[in-house]
Amino acid sequence: MDVVLKIILVIFSLGLIAVVLLQRGKSAGLSGAITGGAEQLFGKQKARGLDLFLQRLTVGLAIGFFILSLVVAYFVKAA
């Protein structure tokens, strides 16, 4: 059971790395933070299609990675 969970954890971590690298950069620097806030305030939505899918996949993989890390740590400590 311990080995299977560790393999799944490695798969989640590699998937998370790949998804983060596939995402497009939003904006850089302080000017990007200001314009990004203005675009959200005035309703311009930049994340569509593939970008939205990658964002949701990143969140799902991150949550799965966090939970699996806790489970693996519990099993390692119990053993």
HTML snippet that shows the backbone in 3Dmol.js (N, CA, C, O; Angstrom):
<script src="https://3Dmol.org/build/3Dmol-min.js"></script>
<div id="view" style="width:600px;height:400px;position:relative"></div>
<script>
const pdb = `
ATOM      1  N   MET A   1       0.828  -1.195   0.000  1.00  0.00           N
ATOM      2  CA  MET A   1       0.000   0.000   0.000  1.00  0.00           C
ATOM      3  C   MET A   1       0.873   1.261   0.000  1.00  0.00           C
ATOM      4  O   MET A   1       0.576   2.247  -0.674  1.00  0.00           O
ATOM      5  N   ASP A   2       1.950   1.195   0.772  1.00  0.00           N
ATOM      6  CA  ASP A   2       2.837   2.346   0.896  1.00  0.00           C
ATOM      7  C   ASP A   2       3.506   2.666  -0.438  1.00  0.00           C
ATOM      8  O   ASP A   2       3.613   3.833  -0.817  1.00  0.00           O
ATOM      9  N   VAL A   3       3.947   1.650  -1.137  1.00  0.00           N
ATOM     10  CA  VAL A   3       4.630   1.849  -2.423  1.00  0.00           C
ATOM     11  C   VAL A   3       3.653   2.388  -3.468  1.00  0.00           C
ATOM     12  O   VAL A   3       4.012   3.253  -4.266  1.00  0.00           O
ATOM     13  N   VAL A   4       2.436   1.885  -3.465  1.00  0.00           N
ATOM     14  CA  VAL A   4       1.422   2.335  -4.427  1.00  0.00           C
ATOM     15  C   VAL A   4       1.110   3.819  -4.215  1.00  0.00           C
ATOM     16  O   VAL A   4       1.001   4.576  -5.180  1.00  0.00           O
ATOM     17  N   LEU A   5       0.969   4.229  -2.963  1.00  0.00           N
ATOM     18  CA  LEU A   5       0.688   5.633  -2.670  1.00  0.00           C
ATOM     19  C   LEU A   5       1.854   6.532  -3.077  1.00  0.00           C
ATOM     20  O   LEU A   5       1.643   7.645  -3.558  1.00  0.00           O
ATOM     21  N   LYS A   6       3.072   6.056  -2.886  1.00  0.00           N
ATOM     22  CA  LYS A   6       4.230   6.853  -3.292  1.00  0.00           C
ATOM     23  C   LYS A   6       4.300   6.989  -4.809  1.00  0.00           C
ATOM     24  O   LYS A   6       4.660   8.050  -5.318  1.00  0.00           O
ATOM     25  N   ILE A   7       3.965   5.939  -5.528  1.00  0.00           N
ATOM     26  CA  ILE A   7       3.954   6.008  -6.996  1.00  0.00           C
ATOM     27  C   ILE A   7       2.889   6.990  -7.474  1.00  0.00           C
ATOM     28  O   ILE A   7       3.134   7.783  -8.384  1.00  0.00           O
ATOM     29  N   ILE A   8       1.717   6.938  -6.864  1.00  0.00           N
ATOM     30  CA  ILE A   8       0.645   7.877  -7.220  1.00  0.00           C
ATOM     31  C   ILE A   8       1.062   9.306  -6.893  1.00  0.00           C
ATOM     32  O   ILE A   8       0.748  10.231  -7.642  1.00  0.00           O
ATOM     33  N   LEU A   9       1.766   9.491  -5.783  1.00  0.00           N
ATOM     34  CA  LEU A   9       2.250  10.820  -5.404  1.00  0.00           C
ATOM     35  C   LEU A   9       3.252  11.349  -6.421  1.00  0.00           C
ATOM     36  O   LEU A   9       3.223  12.534  -6.752  1.00  0.00           O
ATOM     37  N   VAL A  10       4.128  10.500  -6.917  1.00  0.00           N
ATOM     38  CA  VAL A  10       5.089  10.920  -7.952  1.00  0.00           C
ATOM     39  C   VAL A  10       4.357  11.285  -9.237  1.00  0.00           C
ATOM     40  O   VAL A  10       4.720  12.257  -9.899  1.00  0.00           O
ATOM     41  N   ILE A  11       3.335  10.519  -9.596  1.00  0.00           N
ATOM     42  CA  ILE A  11       2.553  10.823 -10.803  1.00  0.00           C
ATOM     43  C   ILE A  11       1.846  12.172 -10.653  1.00  0.00           C
ATOM     44  O   ILE A  11       1.825  12.971 -11.589  1.00  0.00           O
ATOM     45  N   PHE A  12       1.268  12.424  -9.471  1.00  0.00           N
ATOM     46  CA  PHE A  12       0.611  13.711  -9.228  1.00  0.00           C
ATOM     47  C   PHE A  12       1.611  14.857  -9.305  1.00  0.00           C
ATOM     48  O   PHE A  12       1.309  15.908  -9.871  1.00  0.00           O
ATOM     49  N   SER A  13       2.805  14.659  -8.737  1.00  0.00           N
ATOM     50  CA  SER A  13       3.794  15.736  -8.742  1.00  0.00           C
ATOM     51  C   SER A  13       4.283  16.029 -10.159  1.00  0.00           C
ATOM     52  O   SER A  13       4.439  17.193 -10.525  1.00  0.00           O
ATOM     53  N   LEU A  14       4.529  14.988 -10.963  1.00  0.00           N
ATOM     54  CA  LEU A  14       4.943  15.212 -12.348  1.00  0.00           C
ATOM     55  C   LEU A  14       3.825  15.864 -13.160  1.00  0.00           C
ATOM     56  O   LEU A  14       4.087  16.730 -13.995  1.00  0.00           O
ATOM     57  N   GLY A  15       2.588  15.452 -12.920  1.00  0.00           N
ATOM     58  CA  GLY A  15       1.454  16.077 -13.598  1.00  0.00           C
ATOM     59  C   GLY A  15       1.309  17.536 -13.232  1.00  0.00           C
ATOM     60  O   GLY A  15       1.027  18.373 -14.090  1.00  0.00           O
ATOM     61  N   LEU A  16       1.503  17.847 -11.953  1.00  0.00           N
ATOM     62  CA  LEU A  16       1.411  19.232 -11.494  1.00  0.00           C
ATOM     63  C   LEU A  16       2.509  20.090 -12.123  1.00  0.00           C
ATOM     64  O   LEU A  16       2.254  21.221 -12.539  1.00  0.00           O
ATOM     65  N   ILE A  17       3.703  19.564 -12.190  1.00  0.00           N
ATOM     66  CA  ILE A  17       4.809  20.292 -12.830  1.00  0.00           C
ATOM     67  C   ILE A  17       4.492  20.538 -14.309  1.00  0.00           C
ATOM     68  O   ILE A  17       4.692  21.644 -14.811  1.00  0.00           O
ATOM     69  N   ALA A  18       4.008  19.525 -14.994  1.00  0.00           N
ATOM     70  CA  ALA A  18       3.707  19.656 -16.425  1.00  0.00           C
ATOM     71  C   ALA A  18       2.602  20.671 -16.681  1.00  0.00           C
ATOM     72  O   ALA A  18       2.698  21.475 -17.608  1.00  0.00           O
ATOM     73  N   VAL A  19       1.557  20.639 -15.866  1.00  0.00           N
ATOM     74  CA  VAL A  19       0.437  21.557 -16.066  1.00  0.00           C
ATOM     75  C   VAL A  19       0.852  22.993 -15.790  1.00  0.00           C
ATOM     76  O   VAL A  19       0.438  23.908 -16.503  1.00  0.00           O
ATOM     77  N   VAL A  20       1.666  23.198 -14.766  1.00  0.00           N
ATOM     78  CA  VAL A  20       2.131  24.560 -14.466  1.00  0.00           C
ATOM     79  C   VAL A  20       3.004  25.078 -15.602  1.00  0.00           C
ATOM     80  O   VAL A  20       2.906  26.247 -15.973  1.00  0.00           O
ATOM     81  N   LEU A  21       3.849  24.226 -16.153  1.00  0.00           N
ATOM     82  CA  LEU A  21       4.711  24.672 -17.257  1.00  0.00           C
ATOM     83  C   LEU A  21       3.931  24.918 -18.546  1.00  0.00           C
ATOM     84  O   LEU A  21       4.373  25.704 -19.384  1.00  0.00           O
ATOM     85  N   LEU A  22       2.791  24.269 -18.723  1.00  0.00           N
ATOM     86  CA  LEU A  22       1.980  24.479 -19.923  1.00  0.00           C
ATOM     87  C   LEU A  22       1.194  25.782 -19.893  1.00  0.00           C
ATOM     88  O   LEU A  22       0.762  26.270 -20.938  1.00  0.00           O
ATOM     89  N   GLN A  23       1.003  26.348 -18.707  1.00  0.00           N
ATOM     90  CA  GLN A  23       0.193  27.558 -18.612  1.00  0.00           C
ATOM     91  C   GLN A  23       0.937  28.764 -19.173  1.00  0.00           C
ATOM     92  O   GLN A  23       2.163  28.855 -19.107  1.00  0.00           O
ATOM     93  N   ARG A  24       0.166  29.671 -19.717  1.00  0.00           N
ATOM     94  CA  ARG A  24       0.712  30.899 -20.273  1.00  0.00           C
ATOM     95  C   ARG A  24       0.920  31.899 -19.142  1.00  0.00           C
ATOM     96  O   ARG A  24       0.106  31.976 -18.222  1.00  0.00           O
ATOM     97  N   GLY A  25       2.003  32.663 -19.209  1.00  0.00           N
ATOM     98  CA  GLY A  25       2.266  33.697 -18.217  1.00  0.00           C
ATOM     99  C   GLY A  25       1.225  34.798 -18.311  1.00  0.00           C
ATOM    100  O   GLY A  25       0.860  35.224 -19.407  1.00  0.00           O
ATOM    101  N   LYS A  26       0.750  35.257 -17.169  1.00  0.00           N
ATOM    102  CA  LYS A  26      -0.296  36.282 -17.174  1.00  0.00           C
ATOM    103  C   LYS A  26       0.287  37.658 -17.463  1.00  0.00           C
ATOM    104  O   LYS A  26       0.056  38.212 -18.538  1.00  0.00           O
ATOM    105  N   SER A  27       1.037  38.215 -16.524  1.00  0.00           N
ATOM    106  CA  SER A  27       1.665  39.517 -16.693  1.00  0.00           C
ATOM    107  C   SER A  27       2.882  39.551 -15.794  1.00  0.00           C
ATOM    108  O   SER A  27       2.995  38.765 -14.853  1.00  0.00           O
ATOM    109  N   ALA A  28       3.784  40.453 -16.085  1.00  0.00           N
ATOM    110  CA  ALA A  28       5.007  40.512 -15.298  1.00  0.00           C
ATOM    111  C   ALA A  28       5.105  41.857 -14.593  1.00  0.00           C
ATOM    112  O   ALA A  28       4.712  42.892 -15.130  1.00  0.00           O
ATOM    113  N   GLY A  29       5.631  41.816 -13.395  1.00  0.00           N
ATOM    114  CA  GLY A  29       5.938  43.040 -12.676  1.00  0.00           C
ATOM    115  C   GLY A  29       4.727  43.725 -12.069  1.00  0.00           C
ATOM    116  O   GLY A  29       3.620  43.186 -12.052  1.00  0.00           O
ATOM    117  N   LEU A  30       4.970  44.929 -11.572  1.00  0.00           N
ATOM    118  CA  LEU A  30       3.934  45.696 -10.893  1.00  0.00           C
ATOM    119  C   LEU A  30       2.862  46.164 -11.870  1.00  0.00           C
ATOM    120  O   LEU A  30       1.686  46.225 -11.510  1.00  0.00           O
ATOM    121  N   SER A  31       3.245  46.492 -13.091  1.00  0.00           N
ATOM    122  CA  SER A  31       2.253  46.938 -14.073  1.00  0.00           C
ATOM    123  C   SER A  31       1.265  45.824 -14.400  1.00  0.00           C
ATOM    124  O   SER A  31       0.088  46.089 -14.645  1.00  0.00           O
ATOM    125  N   GLY A  32       1.734  44.588 -14.405  1.00  0.00           N
ATOM    126  CA  GLY A  32       0.841  43.465 -14.640  1.00  0.00           C
ATOM    127  C   GLY A  32      -0.154  43.277 -13.510  1.00  0.00           C
ATOM    128  O   GLY A  32      -1.304  42.903 -13.742  1.00  0.00           O
ATOM    129  N   ALA A  33       0.288  43.538 -12.285  1.00  0.00           N
ATOM    130  CA  ALA A  33      -0.616  43.414 -11.142  1.00  0.00           C
ATOM    131  C   ALA A  33      -1.698  44.478 -11.204  1.00  0.00           C
ATOM    132  O   ALA A  33      -2.853  44.212 -10.873  1.00  0.00           O
ATOM    133  N   ILE A  34      -1.329  45.684 -11.628  1.00  0.00           N
ATOM    134  CA  ILE A  34      -2.308  46.778 -11.705  1.00  0.00           C
ATOM    135  C   ILE A  34      -3.299  46.529 -12.833  1.00  0.00           C
ATOM    136  O   ILE A  34      -4.507  46.649 -12.630  1.00  0.00           O
ATOM    137  N   THR A  35      -2.807  46.185 -14.010  1.00  0.00           N
ATOM    138  CA  THR A  35      -3.725  45.964 -15.131  1.00  0.00           C
ATOM    139  C   THR A  35      -4.563  44.711 -14.913  1.00  0.00           C
ATOM    140  O   THR A  35      -5.719  44.666 -15.333  1.00  0.00           O
ATOM    141  N   GLY A  36      -4.002  43.693 -14.265  1.00  0.00           N
ATOM    142  CA  GLY A  36      -4.780  42.492 -13.983  1.00  0.00           C
ATOM    143  C   GLY A  36      -5.950  42.779 -13.065  1.00  0.00           C
ATOM    144  O   GLY A  36      -7.043  42.244 -13.253  1.00  0.00           O
ATOM    145  N   GLY A  37      -5.718  43.630 -12.064  1.00  0.00           N
ATOM    146  CA  GLY A  37      -6.799  44.013 -11.163  1.00  0.00           C
ATOM    147  C   GLY A  37      -7.855  44.835 -11.875  1.00  0.00           C
ATOM    148  O   GLY A  37      -9.049  44.669 -11.626  1.00  0.00           O
ATOM    149  N   ALA A  38      -7.419  45.725 -12.765  1.00  0.00           N
ATOM    150  CA  ALA A  38      -8.365  46.552 -13.510  1.00  0.00           C
ATOM    151  C   ALA A  38      -9.211  45.707 -14.453  1.00  0.00           C
ATOM    152  O   ALA A  38     -10.405  45.955 -14.615  1.00  0.00           O
ATOM    153  N   GLU A  39      -8.589  44.706 -15.076  1.00  0.00           N
ATOM    154  CA  GLU A  39      -9.346  43.862 -15.999  1.00  0.00           C
ATOM    155  C   GLU A  39     -10.398  43.055 -15.253  1.00  0.00           C
ATOM    156  O   GLU A  39     -11.494  42.843 -15.772  1.00  0.00           O
ATOM    157  N   GLN A  40     -10.085  42.607 -14.058  1.00  0.00           N
ATOM    158  CA  GLN A  40     -11.084  41.869 -13.276  1.00  0.00           C
ATOM    159  C   GLN A  40     -12.197  42.795 -12.823  1.00  0.00           C
ATOM    160  O   GLN A  40     -13.363  42.401 -12.794  1.00  0.00           O
ATOM    161  N   LEU A  41     -11.841  44.034 -12.467  1.00  0.00           N
ATOM    162  CA  LEU A  41     -12.829  44.988 -11.993  1.00  0.00           C
ATOM    163  C   LEU A  41     -13.814  45.365 -13.098  1.00  0.00           C
ATOM    164  O   LEU A  41     -15.013  45.486 -12.843  1.00  0.00           O
ATOM    165  N   PHE A  42     -13.324  45.548 -14.313  1.00  0.00           N
ATOM    166  CA  PHE A  42     -14.181  45.966 -15.411  1.00  0.00           C
ATOM    167  C   PHE A  42     -14.746  44.810 -16.223  1.00  0.00           C
ATOM    168  O   PHE A  42     -15.412  45.033 -17.233  1.00  0.00           O
ATOM    169  N   GLY A  43     -14.491  43.595 -15.800  1.00  0.00           N
ATOM    170  CA  GLY A  43     -15.167  42.451 -16.380  1.00  0.00           C
ATOM    171  C   GLY A  43     -14.485  41.782 -17.554  1.00  0.00           C
ATOM    172  O   GLY A  43     -15.093  40.910 -18.174  1.00  0.00           O
ATOM    173  N   LYS A  44     -13.277  42.134 -17.891  1.00  0.00           N
ATOM    174  CA  LYS A  44     -12.597  41.447 -18.986  1.00  0.00           C
ATOM    175  C   LYS A  44     -12.042  40.130 -18.459  1.00  0.00           C
ATOM    176  O   LYS A  44     -11.244  40.102 -17.523  1.00  0.00           O
ATOM    177  N   GLN A  45     -12.473  39.065 -19.068  1.00  0.00           N
ATOM    178  CA  GLN A  45     -12.040  37.741 -18.624  1.00  0.00           C
ATOM    179  C   GLN A  45     -11.055  37.190 -19.647  1.00  0.00           C
ATOM    180  O   GLN A  45     -11.411  36.946 -20.800  1.00  0.00           O
ATOM    181  N   LYS A  46      -9.803  36.996 -19.208  1.00  0.00           N
ATOM    182  CA  LYS A  46      -8.773  36.522 -20.121  1.00  0.00           C
ATOM    183  C   LYS A  46      -8.715  34.999 -20.176  1.00  0.00           C
ATOM    184  O   LYS A  46      -8.344  34.422 -21.198  1.00  0.00           O
ATOM    185  N   ALA A  47      -9.082  34.355 -19.077  1.00  0.00           N
ATOM    186  CA  ALA A  47      -8.949  32.900 -19.014  1.00  0.00           C
ATOM    187  C   ALA A  47     -10.137  32.236 -19.688  1.00  0.00           C
ATOM    188  O   ALA A  47     -11.227  32.169 -19.119  1.00  0.00           O
ATOM    189  N   ARG A  48      -9.922  31.745 -20.901  1.00  0.00           N
ATOM    190  CA  ARG A  48     -10.986  31.050 -21.625  1.00  0.00           C
ATOM    191  C   ARG A  48     -10.434  29.777 -22.207  1.00  0.00           C
ATOM    192  O   ARG A  48      -9.239  29.661 -22.478  1.00  0.00           O
ATOM    193  N   GLY A  49     -11.319  28.825 -22.394  1.00  0.00           N
ATOM    194  CA  GLY A  49     -10.949  27.595 -23.085  1.00  0.00           C
ATOM    195  C   GLY A  49      -9.870  26.804 -22.387  1.00  0.00           C
ATOM    196  O   GLY A  49     -10.052  26.323 -21.268  1.00  0.00           O
ATOM    197  N   LEU A  50      -8.745  26.675 -23.062  1.00  0.00           N
ATOM    198  CA  LEU A  50      -7.640  25.866 -22.561  1.00  0.00           C
ATOM    199  C   LEU A  50      -7.040  26.451 -21.286  1.00  0.00           C
ATOM    200  O   LEU A  50      -6.657  25.709 -20.382  1.00  0.00           O
ATOM    201  N   ASP A  51      -6.958  27.785 -21.210  1.00  0.00           N
ATOM    202  CA  ASP A  51      -6.401  28.413 -20.008  1.00  0.00           C
ATOM    203  C   ASP A  51      -7.238  28.096 -18.779  1.00  0.00           C
ATOM    204  O   ASP A  51      -6.699  27.800 -17.713  1.00  0.00           O
ATOM    205  N   LEU A  52      -8.546  28.157 -18.929  1.00  0.00           N
ATOM    206  CA  LEU A  52      -9.432  27.851 -17.808  1.00  0.00           C
ATOM    207  C   LEU A  52      -9.321  26.383 -17.410  1.00  0.00           C
ATOM    208  O   LEU A  52      -9.308  26.056 -16.223  1.00  0.00           O
ATOM    209  N   PHE A  53      -9.243  25.509 -18.395  1.00  0.00           N
ATOM    210  CA  PHE A  53      -9.081  24.081 -18.109  1.00  0.00           C
ATOM    211  C   PHE A  53      -7.777  23.811 -17.368  1.00  0.00           C
ATOM    212  O   PHE A  53      -7.756  23.038 -16.410  1.00  0.00           O
ATOM    213  N   LEU A  54      -6.682  24.448 -17.809  1.00  0.00           N
ATOM    214  CA  LEU A  54      -5.395  24.249 -17.155  1.00  0.00           C
ATOM    215  C   LEU A  54      -5.395  24.798 -15.732  1.00  0.00           C
ATOM    216  O   LEU A  54      -4.764  24.219 -14.847  1.00  0.00           O
ATOM    217  N   GLN A  55      -6.088  25.898 -15.504  1.00  0.00           N
ATOM    218  CA  GLN A  55      -6.178  26.446 -14.147  1.00  0.00           C
ATOM    219  C   GLN A  55      -6.923  25.491 -13.227  1.00  0.00           C
ATOM    220  O   GLN A  55      -6.496  25.239 -12.101  1.00  0.00           O
ATOM    221  N   ARG A  56      -8.025  24.968 -13.709  1.00  0.00           N
ATOM    222  CA  ARG A  56      -8.809  24.039 -12.880  1.00  0.00           C
ATOM    223  C   ARG A  56      -8.058  22.729 -12.655  1.00  0.00           C
ATOM    224  O   ARG A  56      -8.124  22.152 -11.569  1.00  0.00           O
ATOM    225  N   LEU A  57      -7.351  22.262 -13.671  1.00  0.00           N
ATOM    226  CA  LEU A  57      -6.558  21.047 -13.527  1.00  0.00           C
ATOM    227  C   LEU A  57      -5.420  21.259 -12.534  1.00  0.00           C
ATOM    228  O   LEU A  57      -5.094  20.358 -11.762  1.00  0.00           O
ATOM    229  N   THR A  58      -4.821  22.435 -12.550  1.00  0.00           N
ATOM    230  CA  THR A  58      -3.761  22.755 -11.591  1.00  0.00           C
ATOM    231  C   THR A  58      -4.287  22.725 -10.166  1.00  0.00           C
ATOM    232  O   THR A  58      -3.641  22.178  -9.273  1.00  0.00           O
ATOM    233  N   VAL A  59      -5.442  23.304  -9.953  1.00  0.00           N
ATOM    234  CA  VAL A  59      -6.034  23.306  -8.613  1.00  0.00           C
ATOM    235  C   VAL A  59      -6.345  21.877  -8.166  1.00  0.00           C
ATOM    236  O   VAL A  59      -6.062  21.506  -7.027  1.00  0.00           O
ATOM    237  N   GLY A  60      -6.919  21.086  -9.051  1.00  0.00           N
ATOM    238  CA  GLY A  60      -7.245  19.702  -8.706  1.00  0.00           C
ATOM    239  C   GLY A  60      -6.012  18.877  -8.391  1.00  0.00           C
ATOM    240  O   GLY A  60      -6.000  18.115  -7.424  1.00  0.00           O
ATOM    241  N   LEU A  61      -4.974  19.024  -9.203  1.00  0.00           N
ATOM    242  CA  LEU A  61      -3.737  18.288  -8.954  1.00  0.00           C
ATOM    243  C   LEU A  61      -3.056  18.760  -7.674  1.00  0.00           C
ATOM    244  O   LEU A  61      -2.479  17.952  -6.946  1.00  0.00           O
ATOM    245  N   ALA A  62      -3.116  20.046  -7.396  1.00  0.00           N
ATOM    246  CA  ALA A  62      -2.501  20.568  -6.172  1.00  0.00           C
ATOM    247  C   ALA A  62      -3.216  20.040  -4.933  1.00  0.00           C
ATOM    248  O   ALA A  62      -2.571  19.671  -3.951  1.00  0.00           O
ATOM    249  N   ILE A  63      -4.538  20.003  -4.977  1.00  0.00           N
ATOM    250  CA  ILE A  63      -5.303  19.465  -3.843  1.00  0.00           C
ATOM    251  C   ILE A  63      -5.003  17.982  -3.670  1.00  0.00           C
ATOM    252  O   ILE A  63      -4.788  17.518  -2.550  1.00  0.00           O
ATOM    253  N   GLY A  64      -4.987  17.239  -4.770  1.00  0.00           N
ATOM    254  CA  GLY A  64      -4.663  15.814  -4.701  1.00  0.00           C
ATOM    255  C   GLY A  64      -3.256  15.570  -4.179  1.00  0.00           C
ATOM    256  O   GLY A  64      -3.038  14.659  -3.381  1.00  0.00           O
ATOM    257  N   PHE A  65      -2.285  16.388  -4.631  1.00  0.00           N
ATOM    258  CA  PHE A  65      -0.911  16.265  -4.165  1.00  0.00           C
ATOM    259  C   PHE A  65      -0.822  16.507  -2.665  1.00  0.00           C
ATOM    260  O   PHE A  65      -0.135  15.775  -1.954  1.00  0.00           O
ATOM    261  N   PHE A  66      -1.516  17.533  -2.187  1.00  0.00           N
ATOM    262  CA  PHE A  66      -1.487  17.866  -0.761  1.00  0.00           C
ATOM    263  C   PHE A  66      -2.081  16.737   0.078  1.00  0.00           C
ATOM    264  O   PHE A  66      -1.501  16.339   1.089  1.00  0.00           O
ATOM    265  N   ILE A  67      -3.231  16.226  -0.339  1.00  0.00           N
ATOM    266  CA  ILE A  67      -3.887  15.149   0.416  1.00  0.00           C
ATOM    267  C   ILE A  67      -3.046  13.877   0.384  1.00  0.00           C
ATOM    268  O   ILE A  67      -2.878  13.217   1.410  1.00  0.00           O
ATOM    269  N   LEU A  68      -2.518  13.529  -0.790  1.00  0.00           N
ATOM    270  CA  LEU A  68      -1.666  12.337  -0.893  1.00  0.00           C
ATOM    271  C   LEU A  68      -0.401  12.473  -0.057  1.00  0.00           C
ATOM    272  O   LEU A  68       0.069  11.496   0.525  1.00  0.00           O
ATOM    273  N   SER A  69       0.154  13.687   0.005  1.00  0.00           N
ATOM    274  CA  SER A  69       1.337  13.899   0.833  1.00  0.00           C
ATOM    275  C   SER A  69       1.038  13.637   2.297  1.00  0.00           C
ATOM    276  O   SER A  69       1.842  13.028   3.004  1.00  0.00           O
ATOM    277  N   LEU A  70      -0.114  14.095   2.749  1.00  0.00           N
ATOM    278  CA  LEU A  70      -0.509  13.839   4.141  1.00  0.00           C
ATOM    279  C   LEU A  70      -0.744  12.361   4.403  1.00  0.00           C
ATOM    280  O   LEU A  70      -0.355  11.850   5.453  1.00  0.00           O
ATOM    281  N   VAL A  71      -1.373  11.670   3.465  1.00  0.00           N
ATOM    282  CA  VAL A  71      -1.645  10.249   3.625  1.00  0.00           C
ATOM    283  C   VAL A  71      -0.346   9.441   3.639  1.00  0.00           C
ATOM    284  O   VAL A  71      -0.180   8.546   4.468  1.00  0.00           O
ATOM    285  N   VAL A  72       0.573   9.754   2.727  1.00  0.00           N
ATOM    286  CA  VAL A  72       1.858   9.051   2.682  1.00  0.00           C
ATOM    287  C   VAL A  72       2.647   9.317   3.962  1.00  0.00           C
ATOM    288  O   VAL A  72       3.260   8.400   4.509  1.00  0.00           O
ATOM    289  N   ALA A  73       2.640  10.547   4.438  1.00  0.00           N
ATOM    290  CA  ALA A  73       3.340  10.869   5.685  1.00  0.00           C
ATOM    291  C   ALA A  73       2.747  10.107   6.869  1.00  0.00           C
ATOM    292  O   ALA A  73       3.479   9.665   7.754  1.00  0.00           O
ATOM    293  N   TYR A  74       1.428   9.953   6.884  1.00  0.00           N
ATOM    294  CA  TYR A  74       0.777   9.197   7.952  1.00  0.00           C
ATOM    295  C   TYR A  74       1.197   7.730   7.917  1.00  0.00           C
ATOM    296  O   TYR A  74       1.502   7.145   8.957  1.00  0.00           O
ATOM    297  N   PHE A  75       1.213   7.133   6.718  1.00  0.00           N
ATOM    298  CA  PHE A  75       1.580   5.725   6.610  1.00  0.00           C
ATOM    299  C   PHE A  75       3.061   5.493   6.911  1.00  0.00           C
ATOM    300  O   PHE A  75       3.423   4.457   7.469  1.00  0.00           O
ATOM    301  N   VAL A  76       3.905   6.433   6.551  1.00  0.00           N
ATOM    302  CA  VAL A  76       5.326   6.285   6.844  1.00  0.00           C
ATOM    303  C   VAL A  76       5.570   6.367   8.350  1.00  0.00           C
ATOM    304  O   VAL A  76       6.370   5.612   8.903  1.00  0.00           O
ATOM    305  N   LYS A  77       4.859   7.305   9.010  1.00  0.00           N
ATOM    306  CA  LYS A  77       5.009   7.457  10.456  1.00  0.00           C
ATOM    307  C   LYS A  77       4.433   6.252  11.199  1.00  0.00           C
ATOM    308  O   LYS A  77       4.974   5.848  12.229  1.00  0.00           O
ATOM    309  N   ALA A  78       3.352   5.680  10.693  1.00  0.00           N
ATOM    310  CA  ALA A  78       2.713   4.539  11.349  1.00  0.00           C
ATOM    311  C   ALA A  78       3.554   3.275  11.210  1.00  0.00           C
ATOM    312  O   ALA A  78       3.467   2.373  12.043  1.00  0.00           O
ATOM    313  N   ALA A  79       4.359   3.209  10.170  1.00  0.00           N
ATOM    314  CA  ALA A  79       5.146   1.996   9.931  1.00  0.00           C
ATOM    315  C   ALA A  79       6.390   1.925  10.770  1.00  0.00           C
ATOM    316  O   ALA A  79       7.146   0.959  10.672  1.00  0.00           O
TER     317      ALA A  79
END
`;
const viewer = $3Dmol.createViewer("view");
viewer.addModel(pdb, "pdb");
viewer.setStyle({}, {cartoon: {color: "spectrum"}});
viewer.zoomTo();
viewer.render();
</script>
